[in-house]
Amino acid sequence: MTWKLQTSVHDWLVSTIRLCADHRQSYSPGPPILYETMVLRDADEWPFYEARYCVQATAEADHHRVVAELQAGTDPGDISSGAST
């Protein structure tokens, strides 16, 4: 089973998962990018927020930050993106 966090806030789903493979671009040096957070409302729509991370702890922290911002009424399109670290 893949590691994941999922939290519903109003009409939004905040989903943070461990990716199946490294998502670092081949031309970009650095550690592997293995985690991703997205804010979704409908499976057929593009994510309203998306960020990728190298470390699970950073992915978890950003998941909780995004949830808190949505709970405070911030529109997902206005949430600043997390760093790929």
N, C-alpha and C positions, 0 to 999 in steps of 0.2 A: 504494500500500500504506500502511496505517495504521501509525504508530509503536506498538510494544508491547514489553513485557518480560514473560516468563513463566518462573517458577521453580517446580519441584516440590519439596516438602518433605514427606517421609513420605506421608501420604494427601491432602495439601493442594496446591492449585495457587494460587500468588500471581500474579495477572494485573494488569498495569498497562498501560493503553491511552490513546491520544489519542482523545477522543470526537469524534463527527461534527459536533457543534454545541455551542454554549455552553450549559452546564447551570445557569447562575446563574438563580435565580428572578427573574422580571420585577420583583417588588417589592423586591428586594434590590440596592442599588447596589454597584458595584465592578467589577473587571476580570473578563473572561470566565473561566469554569471549564471547562477543556478537557481535563483528565486525570482518570483514576479508577483506584484500586487496589481490588481485591476479592480475598478469600480464599474459594475454592470447594473443595468436595469432590466434588460431583455436580452436573451441569448442571441437574438438576431441583430443586435446593434453592436457597433464598435465600442470598446471600453471608453468610458468618460474620463478615466484616469488610468495610467499605466506606469509602473516603475519596476526596474529590475535591480537585483542585488547579488553580491558575491557571497555574503555571509547570512546565515539563518537568523542570527540575533538582530541584524539590521532590518531584515525583512519583517520580523515580528514587531519591532519597534515602529516601523513605518505603518504597518497594518493598524496598530492601535492609534497612531497619530491621525491617520485618515478617518478611522471610525469616529474619533473625538471631533474632528472638524465637521463631519457630516452631522453628528448629533448636535453640534452648535449651529447648524443651519447653513454651512458653507456649501455652495454649489460644487459638485465634483469637478467641473471645468475650471474652477478657481483655486483648487488645491494645488500647491506647488509640488513638483515632482521630487521624489526621493532620489538620492544619489546611488549610482551603481557601485556600491562598496560592500 
